[in-house]
Amino acid sequence: MSVVISWSNSLEHLTSLNVGGNQLTSLPEILGNLQHLTSLDVGDNQLTSLPEFLGNLEHLTSLNVSNQLTSLPDFLGSLS
């Protein structure tokens, strides 16, 4: 657990993250803590839904989700 905490502390000012093409079936909740993130690419994974915690990313302006989503979360309507 301490490795994850120190990893997240060093990424607190990250503005862009690409985790596309990694066969992910879910996203780690810690992504919701990246408050400076403006661009997130989670495309080409095996996601069927997006977690609600992504709605906490107030500065997010670009989101690539090219996956086989079965539904869209409510927070997408509030992103600017």
C-alpha positions in Angstrom: 0.0 0.0 0.0 2.8 2.4 0.7 4.1 2.0 -2.8 0.8 3.1 -4.2 0.6 6.1 -1.9 4.1 7.3 -2.7 3.4 6.7 -6.5 0.2 8.8 -6.3 1.9 11.6 -4.4 4.6 11.9 -7.1 1.9 12.2 -9.8 -0.3 14.8 -8.2 0.5 17.4 -10.9 0.2 15.1 -13.9 -1.8 16.6 -16.7 -1.9 13.9 -19.3 -2.1 10.1 -18.9 -2.3 7.4 -21.6 -3.1 3.9 -20.4 -4.6 2.8 -23.7 -4.0 -0.7 -25.2 -3.3 -2.5 -21.9 -6.2 -5.0 -21.7 -7.6 -3.2 -18.6 -10.9 -4.4 -17.4 -11.2 -1.7 -14.7 -9.5 1.5 -13.7 -7.8 2.1 -10.3 -9.7 4.4 -8.0 -6.5 6.4 -7.4 -7.0 8.0 -10.9 -9.8 10.0 -9.3 -7.2 11.8 -7.2 -5.3 13.3 -10.2 -6.9 16.7 -9.9 -4.7 18.4 -12.6 -5.4 15.8 -15.2 -6.7 17.4 -18.4 -6.3 14.5 -20.8 -7.0 10.8 -20.2 -6.7 8.0 -22.8 -8.2 4.7 -21.7 -9.0 3.5 -25.2 -8.3 0.1 -26.6 -8.8 -1.7 -23.3 -11.5 -4.1 -22.2 -13.6 -1.6 -20.2 -17.4 -2.1 -20.3 -18.1 0.9 -18.0 -16.4 4.0 -16.6 -16.1 4.5 -12.9 -18.0 7.4 -11.3 -14.8 8.7 -9.6 -13.6 10.0 -13.0 -16.3 12.7 -12.5 -14.1 14.2 -9.8 -11.5 15.2 -12.5 -12.7 18.8 -12.7 -10.0 19.9 -15.3 -10.5 16.9 -17.6 -11.1 18.2 -21.2 -10.1 15.2 -23.3 -11.2 11.6 -22.6 -10.6 8.8 -25.1 -12.8 5.8 -24.2 -12.8 3.8 -27.4 -13.8 0.5 -25.7 -16.9 -1.6 -25.7 -18.8 0.4 -23.1 -22.3 -0.9 -22.4 -23.4 2.4 -20.7 -22.2 5.9 -20.2 -21.9 7.3 -16.6 -24.0 10.4 -15.6 -20.9 12.5 -14.9 -20.0 12.8 -18.6 -22.8 15.3 -19.0 -21.2 17.6 -16.5 -17.7 17.7 -18.1 -16.8 20.9 -19.9 
